[in-house]
Amino acid sequence: MKKILTIILLVCVAINAGAQLRIPGNGVVEKILNTEQAIYHLYVDTVNEEKLAEDAIRGMLEKLDPHSSYSTPKEVKAMKEPLEGSFEGIGVQFNMLEDTLVVIQPVFNGPSEKVGILAGDRIIAVNDTAIAGVKMPREDIMKRLRGKKGSKVKLTVRRRLVADDLTFTVVREKIPVKTVDAVYMLESAVGYIRLGSFGSTTYKEFMEGTQKLADMGMKTLVIDLQENGGGYLQSAVDIAGEILQEGDLIVYTKGRRYQPQRFFAKGSGKLRHVRVVVLINEFSASAAEILAGAIQDQDRGTIVGRRSFGKGLVQRPIEFNDGSMIRLTVAHYYTPSGRCIQKPYKKGDMKDYEMDLDRRLKHGELTSPDSIHFDDSLKYHTLRNRRVVYGGGGIMPDEFVPLDTMRYTRLHRQLMVKSIVINQSLKYIDQNRKTLKKAYPAFDRFLALYEVPDKLVDDIIAEGVKQGVKPRDDKEATLTRPFLKNQLKSLVARDLWDMTEYFRIYNQTNDIVTRALDVIHREH
């Protein structure tokens, strides 16, 4: 329980150096400490004080808002790694095929590639401890593979068509974590860049990607923020600063005791003369909404897709000596026109908050623009062209693209949820990798000529039936096949090449990408 008192003290110091905060003098702290002492000395059974303290902290934070939270040291580490831009390990992309780790690709010039580990290899033991065929949790496998830079790890590898197991000693290194998923030309003069999240290296990756597109003749840039859940505010601000004019407001924050902050474009503006289209959907959140909102409010580009998630609460991280952390909401984010990004919520009711997307679907907002109604009190205007935009949570796109609920059938969704699609595709790639590489040495040839075999689709549907996932009728099975084939072709491309190739195929049936191209052609 000492941790609770420490939290109260740290909050008083950490929230804002300019605000005079005090520990409540009405006996609140004493009540918490007296309760802990009573439990420690009088409770009938022994208790885990650390766990009790963590439960108490979570209980307090859960009553505030949906995004104030407590994280254990392990959770903090897992949360930071994707955003910090690197981790220390052996450098492989892998997936679990049944209960065996299969290398999808070694990281280019990474420690595993340097010693000769290949795509398709199975890592069956780490430092002579078996990890295959023993039902070891994925988290425990990761723990064994990762370690401090410079440390060595012995890997036992099983390779197709090689009789004996192979042994490699890998020296762990810092492995980069990319947040830019794909960079390629959608068509002549139209560049595409997809941001998976906003981490510490995102701005650098983004600028390298856009320079590559500029060298290929890009005149219009499509920034894909679909499913982007956010991350570091500063990365979004830095990217917006390259698109907007010097001095343009990007975002500002306001809170009860939090010193207001305003973020402006600083004038580098390397992309300020490029046409911009931004793609969002109902899973685009936080930093993604800040970038989209700034571009929309400054009349700098067209937003295409569906209303974004609506996560506009500012969290201040407060760290403790044991590596744990609370993230306390201290302010709201506002777009340049004054719109609050945060959607409404009921304090302490996470279930209601989590049901928001279900309500949007039920009320028709995701499928029909006619179902979307805004109160006049939520009306705002963009700063240059005085176009009407709306607050109330999230960013409403300029061009609405309905969710096609017929495209991904119930059967397709259930095959995905049960991991049948990914597992069967991994088996197929594992068995046919060399044949595919030989037949399609270059991606462009694969894109033009490769067709997903009907047998693979049949195997997936048959496996679904085994696991209780059956098509309702022949019509559902027929509707499922073409989009399942497109997804499978994307997955094969990803495992033979990388994520850019995945999205080059996947985006061919992405309605939001298609609408973006329509917008670009219309505005010419």
Phi, psi and omega per residue, in radians:
M1 nan -0.254 3.089
K2 -1.044 -0.509 -3.137
K3 -1.084 -0.616 3.140
I4 -1.130 -0.775 3.113
L5 -1.123 -0.697 3.103
T6 -1.058 -0.721 3.114
I7 -1.034 -0.841 -3.115
I8 -1.050 -0.747 3.135
L9 -1.132 -0.764 -3.105
L10 -1.178 -0.676 3.113
V11 -1.036 -0.704 -3.131
C12 -1.076 -0.557 -3.105
V13 -1.572 -0.686 -2.882
A14 -1.498 -0.441 -3.002
I15 -1.062 -0.856 -3.068
N16 -2.824 2.071 -3.078
A17 -1.087 -0.427 -3.090
G18 -1.554 -0.145 -3.079
A19 -1.725 2.409 3.132
Q20 -1.558 1.687 -3.135
L21 -1.871 2.538 3.127
R22 -2.307 2.662 2.987
I23 -1.136 2.369 -3.110
P24 -0.941 2.417 -3.115
G25 -1.742 0.251 -3.064
N26 -1.733 0.339 3.074
G27 1.533 0.105 -3.104
V28 -1.108 -0.863 -3.123
V29 -1.113 -0.745 3.136
E30 -1.057 -0.666 3.141
K31 -1.105 -0.749 3.132
I32 -1.109 -0.832 -3.102
L33 -1.177 -0.674 3.117
N34 -1.137 -0.632 3.086
T35 -1.111 -0.759 3.125
E36 -1.086 -0.758 -3.133
Q37 -1.119 -0.706 3.118
A38 -1.087 -0.757 3.118
I39 -1.117 -0.783 -3.094
Y40 -1.076 -0.749 -3.031
H41 -1.588 -0.484 -2.940
L42 -2.051 -0.349 -3.026
Y43 -1.085 2.542 -2.993
V44 -1.105 -0.580 -3.119
D45 -2.053 2.828 3.047
T46 -1.231 2.611 -3.128
V47 -2.266 2.720 3.044
N48 -1.536 1.792 -3.054
E49 -1.083 -0.657 -3.142
E50 -1.080 -0.814 3.134
K51 -1.128 -0.689 3.131
L52 -1.074 -0.758 3.131
A53 -1.109 -0.762 -3.131
E54 -1.116 -0.707 3.103
D55 -1.100 -0.682 3.128
A56 -1.147 -0.724 3.127
I57 -1.100 -0.840 3.132
R58 -1.039 -0.716 3.139
G59 -1.038 -0.737 3.117
M60 -1.141 -0.802 -3.055
L61 -1.216 -0.598 -3.118
E62 -1.128 -0.381 -3.139
K63 -1.453 -0.080 -3.046
L64 -1.613 -1.115 -3.093
D65 -2.794 3.000 -3.050
P66 -1.236 -0.219 -3.000
H67 -2.079 -0.100 2.955
S68 -1.291 2.320 -3.010
S69 -2.693 2.839 3.049
Y70 -2.032 2.432 3.114
S71 -2.264 2.378 3.053
T72 -1.235 2.907 3.107
P73 -0.950 -0.717 3.139
K74 -1.132 -0.727 3.139
E75 -1.176 -0.642 3.116
V76 -1.094 -0.775 -3.137
K77 -1.089 -0.803 3.138
A78 -1.114 -0.590 -3.120
M79 -1.266 -0.640 -3.056
K80 -1.357 -0.605 -2.995
E81 -0.945 -0.843 -3.119
P82 -1.145 -0.383 -3.091
L83 -1.635 -0.426 -3.053
E84 -1.380 -0.252 3.043
G85 1.663 -0.066 3.117
S86 -2.920 2.813 2.961
F87 -2.533 2.965 -3.101
E88 -1.860 2.137 -3.087
G89 -3.009 -2.735 -3.018
I90 -1.646 -0.257 3.033
G91 1.378 1.029 2.999
V92 -2.359 2.536 2.876
Q93 -1.581 2.280 -3.083
F94 -2.472 2.906 2.994
N95 -2.466 2.779 3.126
M96 -1.653 2.038 3.064
L97 -1.768 1.853 -2.946
E98 1.015 -1.913 3.134
D99 -2.100 0.539 -3.105
T100 -2.223 2.369 3.110
L101 -1.368 2.083 3.116
V102 -1.965 2.221 3.129
V103 -1.284 2.087 3.053
I104 -1.377 -0.873 3.072
Q105 -2.706 2.390 2.914
P106 -1.325 2.525 3.103
V107 -1.078 2.319 -3.095
F108 -0.961 2.194 3.127
N109 1.083 0.343 3.117
G110 -1.522 3.071 -3.037
P111 -1.076 -0.633 3.137
S112 -1.257 -0.731 3.110
E113 -1.085 -0.646 -3.107
K114 -1.073 -0.568 -3.113
V115 -1.640 -0.052 3.028
G116 1.845 0.213 3.077
I117 -1.269 2.383 -3.015
L118 -2.047 2.776 2.991
A119 -1.020 2.381 -3.114
G120 1.670 -0.265 3.088
D121 -1.121 2.559 3.047
R122 -1.891 2.136 3.068
I123 -1.537 1.975 -3.019
I124 -1.849 -0.256 3.104
A125 -2.653 2.550 3.083
V126 -2.159 2.084 -3.078
N127 0.872 0.808 3.080
D128 1.186 0.126 3.039
T129 -1.723 2.132 -3.109
A130 -1.127 2.335 3.057
I131 -2.076 -0.121 3.126
A132 -1.859 2.452 3.088
G133 1.296 0.216 -3.098
V134 -2.133 0.159 3.113
K135 0.988 0.659 3.137
M136 -1.299 2.335 3.105
P137 -1.026 2.518 -3.132
R138 -0.956 -0.676 -3.131
E139 -1.073 -0.687 3.126
D140 -1.215 -0.620 3.086
I141 -1.120 -0.796 3.130
M142 -1.041 -0.705 -3.127
K143 -1.062 -0.639 -3.131
R144 -1.316 -0.551 -3.103
L145 -1.409 -0.561 -3.120
R146 -1.543 2.752 3.133
G147 3.088 3.105 -3.064
K148 -1.146 2.528 3.078
K149 -0.951 2.298 -3.140
G150 1.670 -0.286 3.115
S151 -1.362 2.697 -3.091
K152 -1.866 2.593 3.082
V153 -2.435 2.390 3.139
K154 -1.673 2.164 -3.131
L155 -1.988 2.313 3.012
T156 -1.773 2.192 -2.977
V157 -2.154 2.388 3.018
R158 -1.881 2.240 -3.055
R159 -2.126 2.414 3.134
R160 -1.001 2.423 3.082
L161 1.182 0.175 3.035
V162 -1.972 2.144 -2.994
A163 -1.123 -0.818 -3.049
D164 -1.718 2.626 3.041
D165 -1.146 2.580 -3.135
L166 -1.841 2.628 3.112
T167 -2.123 2.288 3.108
F168 -2.238 2.451 2.988
T169 -1.856 2.035 -3.067
V170 -1.890 2.306 3.052
V171 -1.634 2.020 -3.076
R172 -1.097 2.553 3.128
E173 -2.386 3.021 2.984
K174 -1.272 2.226 -3.109
I175 -1.927 2.160 -3.127
P176 -1.202 2.509 3.045
V177 -1.946 2.020 -3.099
K178 -1.496 2.456 3.061
T179 -1.917 -0.230 3.009
V180 -1.575 2.023 -3.029
D181 -1.450 -0.591 -3.032
A182 -2.706 2.506 3.078
V183 -2.467 2.049 3.082
Y184 -2.889 2.996 3.111
M185 -1.597 2.107 3.085
L186 -1.166 -0.701 3.051
E187 -2.855 -3.119 -3.100
S188 -0.947 2.166 3.076
A189 1.307 0.004 -3.138
V190 -2.003 1.887 3.118
G191 -1.599 2.687 -3.111
Y192 -2.316 2.303 3.060
I193 -2.399 2.272 -3.128
R194 -1.947 2.207 3.106
L195 -1.809 2.084 -3.136
G196 -1.364 -0.554 3.116
S197 -2.871 3.133 3.108
F198 -2.029 1.764 3.133
G199 -1.955 -2.990 -3.074
S200 -1.200 -0.393 -3.121
T201 -1.826 0.052 -3.016
T202 -1.084 -0.778 -3.126
Y203 -1.031 -0.803 3.136
K204 -1.085 -0.791 3.130
E205 -1.098 -0.720 -3.131
F206 -1.083 -0.813 -3.117
M207 -1.165 -0.662 3.070
E208 -1.118 -0.710 3.132
G209 -1.148 -0.770 -3.116
T210 -1.221 -0.529 3.063
Q211 -1.165 -0.693 3.090
K212 -1.067 -0.739 3.129
L213 -1.190 -0.678 3.107
A214 -1.067 -0.694 3.124
D215 -1.138 -0.369 3.141
M216 -1.669 0.100 3.047
G217 1.720 0.356 -3.121
M218 -1.112 2.294 3.005
K219 -2.036 -0.447 3.106
T220 -2.192 2.385 -3.116
L221 -2.006 2.189 3.020
V222 -1.758 2.051 3.112
I223 -1.798 1.987 -3.077
D224 -1.652 1.959 3.120
L225 -1.971 0.308 3.090
Q226 -1.087 2.384 -3.126
E227 1.112 0.150 3.116
N228 -1.414 1.944 -3.070
G229 -1.488 0.074 3.082
G230 1.810 -2.577 -3.055
G231 2.471 -2.308 -3.064
Y232 -1.357 2.176 3.107
L233 -0.977 -0.780 -3.020
Q234 -1.050 -0.601 3.119
S235 -1.126 -0.736 3.097
A236 -1.129 -0.720 3.125
V237 -1.094 -0.761 -3.122
D238 -1.118 -0.715 3.123
I239 -1.171 -0.782 3.098
A240 -1.017 -0.643 -3.135
G241 -1.100 -0.425 3.104
E242 -1.437 -0.293 -3.075
I243 -1.733 -0.578 -3.065
L244 -1.601 2.990 3.097
Q245 -1.435 2.710 3.118
E246 -0.979 2.295 3.117
G247 1.577 -0.170 3.118
D248 -1.144 2.360 3.067
L249 -1.261 2.339 -3.134
I250 -1.771 -0.856 -3.110
V251 -2.862 2.705 2.991
Y252 -2.443 2.823 -3.091
T253 -2.204 2.581 3.050
K254 -2.473 2.457 3.096
G255 -2.646 2.940 -3.068
R256 -1.075 -0.825 -3.129
R257 -2.095 0.081 -3.065
Y258 -1.601 2.207 -3.137
Q259 -1.046 2.099 -3.120
P260 -0.978 2.496 3.106
Q261 -2.249 2.493 3.091
R262 -2.223 2.337 -3.089
F263 -2.019 2.219 -3.076
F264 -2.111 2.709 3.004
A265 -1.195 2.335 -3.002
K266 -1.633 -0.102 2.980
G267 1.927 -0.060 3.114
S268 -1.204 -0.864 2.923
G269 0.862 0.792 -3.096
K270 -1.142 -0.344 -3.103
L271 -1.945 0.258 -3.007
R272 -1.211 -0.263 3.125
H273 -1.823 0.086 3.125
V274 -1.632 2.348 3.033
R275 -1.143 2.474 -3.044
V276 -2.252 2.356 2.983
V277 -2.223 2.297 -3.104
V278 -2.014 2.311 -3.131
L279 -1.832 2.242 3.112
I280 -2.364 2.809 2.959
N281 -2.531 -2.952 -3.031
E282 -1.197 -0.126 3.103
F283 -1.859 0.052 3.060
S284 -1.394 2.222 -2.990
A285 -2.516 2.814 2.935
S286 0.994 -2.027 -3.089
A287 -1.021 -0.578 3.088
A288 -1.107 -0.669 3.132
E289 -1.261 -0.572 3.094
I290 -1.109 -0.806 3.127
L291 -1.122 -0.835 -3.134
A292 -1.114 -0.725 -3.138
G293 -1.126 -0.685 3.128
A294 -1.146 -0.767 -3.136
I295 -1.138 -0.683 3.128
Q296 -1.203 -0.865 -3.078
D297 -1.147 -0.524 3.120
Q298 -1.568 0.153 3.129
D299 0.925 0.727 -3.073
R300 -1.752 -0.198 -3.134
G301 -2.971 3.085 -3.126
T302 -1.827 2.318 3.109
I303 -1.732 2.213 -3.065
V304 -2.151 2.372 3.056
G305 2.420 -2.355 3.123
R306 -2.248 2.815 -3.091
R307 -0.943 2.344 -3.079
S308 -1.297 3.053 -2.962
F309 -1.038 -0.830 -3.114
G310 1.704 0.857 3.116
K311 -1.909 1.715 -3.063
G312 -2.231 0.609 3.081
L313 -1.811 2.340 -3.114
V314 -1.587 2.140 3.092
Q315 -1.780 2.345 3.018
R316 -1.758 2.058 3.104
P317 -1.302 2.333 3.080
I318 -2.184 1.912 -3.019
E319 -1.672 2.665 -3.139
F320 -2.082 2.873 -3.014
N321 -1.049 -0.485 -3.117
D322 -1.493 0.073 3.128
G323 1.619 -0.100 3.081
S324 -1.359 3.002 -3.027
M325 -2.743 2.543 2.847
I326 -1.950 2.549 3.044
R327 -2.000 1.867 -3.005
L328 -1.817 2.223 3.112
T329 -1.208 2.177 -3.070
V330 -2.159 -0.170 -3.091
A331 -2.865 3.034 3.032
H332 -1.959 2.631 2.986
Y333 -1.570 2.471 3.069
Y334 -2.280 2.423 3.076
T335 -1.303 2.934 -3.106
P336 -0.966 -0.539 -3.135
S337 -1.388 -0.151 3.126
G338 1.831 0.110 -3.136
R339 -1.321 2.337 3.013
C340 -1.426 2.191 -3.085
I341 -1.258 -0.543 -3.020
Q342 -1.179 2.253 3.059
K343 -1.355 2.764 -3.117
P344 -1.088 2.669 3.088
Y345 -2.665 2.769 3.041
K346 -1.755 2.193 -3.093
K347 -1.010 2.284 3.078
G348 1.383 0.053 -3.106
D349 -2.014 1.403 -3.119
M350 -1.172 -0.606 -3.108
K351 -1.068 -0.757 3.120
D352 -1.083 -0.718 -3.139
Y353 -1.116 -0.757 -3.099
E354 -1.228 -0.351 -3.133
M355 -1.502 0.033 -3.049
D356 -1.018 -0.807 -3.109
L357 -1.160 -0.610 3.063
D358 -1.099 -0.694 3.114
R359 -1.140 -0.708 3.115
R360 -1.036 -0.753 -3.140
L361 -1.164 -0.782 -3.112
K362 -1.092 -0.689 -3.117
H363 -1.440 -0.059 3.070
G364 1.578 0.017 -3.069
E365 -1.099 -0.586 -3.095
L366 -1.374 -0.281 -3.023
T367 -2.004 -0.279 -3.094
S368 -2.594 2.221 3.114
P369 -1.150 -0.402 3.140
D370 -1.189 -0.293 -3.136
S371 -1.535 -0.038 -3.075
I372 -1.719 2.059 -3.116
H373 -2.243 2.310 3.121
F374 -2.076 2.433 3.049
D375 -1.237 2.559 3.138
D376 -1.034 -0.441 3.136
S377 -1.182 -0.270 -3.125
L378 -1.693 0.170 -3.069
K379 -1.459 2.278 3.077
Y380 -2.286 3.026 3.140
H381 -2.277 2.464 3.078
T382 -1.156 2.769 -2.915
L383 -1.394 -0.459 -3.106
R384 -1.778 -0.900 -3.039
N385 -1.698 -0.015 3.105
R386 0.968 0.613 3.047
R387 -1.276 2.610 3.110
V388 -1.378 2.253 2.986
V389 -2.278 2.870 -3.037
Y390 -2.155 2.503 3.013
G391 -1.600 -2.702 3.136
G392 1.721 0.055 3.105
G393 1.987 2.207 3.136
G394 1.332 3.110 3.101
I395 -1.940 2.107 3.083
M396 -1.496 2.192 -3.074
P397 -1.193 2.794 3.033
D398 -1.291 -0.605 3.123
E399 -2.077 1.925 -3.102
F400 -1.447 2.348 3.092
V401 -2.111 1.953 -3.098
P402 -1.158 2.602 3.038
L403 -1.282 2.175 -3.139
D404 -1.534 1.674 -3.082
T405 -1.287 -0.221 3.092
M406 -1.486 -0.355 -3.062
R407 -1.211 -0.894 3.098
Y408 -1.759 1.722 -3.029
T409 -1.184 2.916 3.052
R410 -0.976 -0.731 3.130
L411 -1.049 -0.823 -3.131
H412 -1.060 -0.799 -3.111
R413 -1.078 -0.731 -3.122
Q414 -1.228 -0.617 3.050
L415 -1.096 -0.603 3.098
M416 -1.257 -0.820 -3.087
V417 -1.022 -0.662 -3.123
K418 -1.485 0.130 3.112
S419 1.093 0.332 -3.135
I420 -1.207 -0.707 -3.129
V421 -1.104 -0.879 -3.079
I422 -1.158 -0.712 -3.122
N423 -1.163 -0.747 3.122
Q424 -1.190 -0.637 3.112
S425 -1.176 -0.645 3.096
L426 -1.105 -0.729 3.100
K427 -1.077 -0.767 -3.135
Y428 -1.075 -0.821 -3.123
I429 -1.142 -0.719 3.141
D430 -1.040 -0.692 -3.098
Q431 -1.402 -0.390 -2.995
N432 -2.127 0.189 -3.033
R433 -0.973 -0.882 -3.080
K434 -1.134 -0.712 3.124
T435 -1.099 -0.762 -3.141
L436 -1.149 -0.753 3.138
K437 -1.079 -0.678 -3.135
K438 -1.220 -0.721 -3.101
A439 -1.286 -0.532 -3.077
Y440 -2.274 1.302 -3.121
P441 -1.155 -0.407 3.132
A442 -2.146 2.550 -3.078
F443 -1.109 -0.689 -3.097
D444 -1.022 -0.643 3.086
R445 -1.162 -0.746 3.107
F446 -1.058 -0.806 -3.121
L447 -1.030 -0.714 -3.060
A448 -1.396 -0.607 -2.924
L449 -2.000 -0.436 -3.025
Y450 -1.268 2.362 3.038
E451 -2.212 2.355 3.120
V452 -1.146 2.206 3.140
P453 -1.111 2.461 3.105
D454 -1.034 -0.545 -3.116
K455 -1.080 -0.643 3.128
L456 -1.119 -0.756 3.098
V457 -1.123 -0.746 3.113
D458 -1.052 -0.717 3.136
D459 -1.106 -0.696 3.137
I460 -1.136 -0.802 -3.137
I461 -1.150 -0.673 3.106
A462 -1.130 -0.722 3.106
E463 -1.145 -0.621 3.072
G464 -1.063 -0.771 3.121
V465 -1.044 -0.731 3.108
K466 -1.026 -0.627 -3.086
Q467 -1.680 0.258 3.053
G468 1.481 0.238 3.099
V469 -1.877 1.767 -3.054
K470 -2.054 2.542 3.022
P471 -1.143 2.464 3.139
R472 -1.134 -0.631 -3.140
D473 -2.813 3.128 -3.112
D474 -1.116 -0.570 -3.127
K475 -1.100 -0.775 3.137
E476 -1.109 -0.724 3.126
A477 -1.090 -0.712 -3.141
T478 -1.166 -0.739 3.125
L479 -1.132 -0.541 -3.065
T480 -1.254 -0.632 -2.934
R481 -1.034 -0.873 -3.048
P482 -1.096 -0.706 -3.111
F483 -1.363 -0.505 3.015
L484 -1.145 -0.699 3.109
K485 -1.112 -0.727 3.115
N486 -1.091 -0.728 3.115
Q487 -1.116 -0.737 -3.128
L488 -1.144 -0.701 3.099
K489 -1.103 -0.679 3.092
S490 -1.086 -0.773 -3.113
L491 -1.148 -0.689 3.100
V492 -1.106 -0.767 3.128
A493 -1.083 -0.731 3.123
R494 -1.026 -0.758 -3.066
D495 -1.358 -0.406 3.071
L496 -1.511 -0.522 -3.135
W497 -2.189 -1.739 -3.110
D498 -2.800 -2.980 -3.039
M499 -1.170 -0.552 3.102
T500 -1.013 -0.773 -3.136
E501 -1.174 -0.608 3.062
Y502 -1.004 -0.869 -3.072
F503 -1.291 -0.455 3.068
R504 -1.070 -0.577 3.102
I505 -1.527 -0.863 -3.084
Y506 -0.984 -0.707 -3.066
N507 -1.215 -0.216 3.103
Q508 -1.124 -0.412 3.114
T509 -2.046 0.337 3.126
N510 -1.603 1.970 -3.056
D511 -1.071 -0.583 -3.106
I512 -1.236 -0.680 3.064
V513 -1.136 -0.750 3.127
T514 -1.050 -0.761 3.124
R515 -1.134 -0.648 3.108
A516 -1.024 -0.749 3.115
L517 -1.144 -0.657 3.071
D518 -1.053 -0.770 3.130
V519 -1.058 -0.786 -3.122
I520 -1.084 -0.769 3.140
H521 -1.163 -0.668 -3.115
R522 -1.167 -0.608 -3.070
E523 -1.475 -0.108 -3.126
H524 -1.123 nan nan
